[in-house]
Amino acid sequence: MARFFEIVELSNGDIVLRRSDDADADALVSIHFSEDAKASLQAHHMDVARVMLEAGVRKVGELSGMEVEQDDFDAPEHEQRLH
């Protein structure tokens, strides 16, 4: 069965990669930007986190021999933020 992942910003400001079929599971990866970093990114912290996570997924795919398609990283229709 194929697994799908989602990138979400939690209420504490952390941005996480998790399995989309199990919102209660622990995050696979978590990124935390300081308030100073967020201020310097001028509200683009989600974009930066997404690129960081994409690079990680691509590297894992490369190391495991799996091919990751560009279409796998299409921009979401809307940003998801959990409160």
Secondary structure in CASP SS format (residue, H / E / C, confidence):
PFRMAT SS
TARGET T0000
AUTHOR 0000-0000-0000
METHOD secondary structure of the structure
MODEL  1
M C 1.00
A C 1.00
R C 1.00
F C 1.00
F E 1.00
E E 1.00
I E 1.00
V E 1.00
E E 1.00
L C 1.00
S C 1.00
N C 1.00
G C 1.00
D C 1.00
I E 1.00
V E 1.00
L E 1.00
R E 1.00
R E 1.00
S C 1.00
D C 1.00
D C 1.00
A C 1.00
D C 1.00
A C 1.00
D C 1.00
A C 1.00
L C 1.00
V E 1.00
S E 1.00
I E 1.00
H C 1.00
F C 1.00
S C 1.00
E H 1.00
D H 1.00
A H 1.00
K H 1.00
A H 1.00
S H 1.00
L H 1.00
Q C 1.00
A C 1.00
H C 1.00
H H 1.00
M H 1.00
D H 1.00
V H 1.00
A H 1.00
R H 1.00
V H 1.00
M H 1.00
L H 1.00
E H 1.00
A H 1.00
G H 1.00
V H 1.00
R H 1.00
K H 1.00
V H 1.00
G H 1.00
E H 1.00
L H 1.00
S H 1.00
G C 1.00
M C 1.00
E C 1.00
V C 1.00
E C 1.00
Q H 1.00
D H 1.00
D H 1.00
F H 1.00
D C 1.00
A C 1.00
P C 1.00
E C 1.00
H C 1.00
E C 1.00
Q C 1.00
R E 1.00
L C 1.00
H C 1.00
END
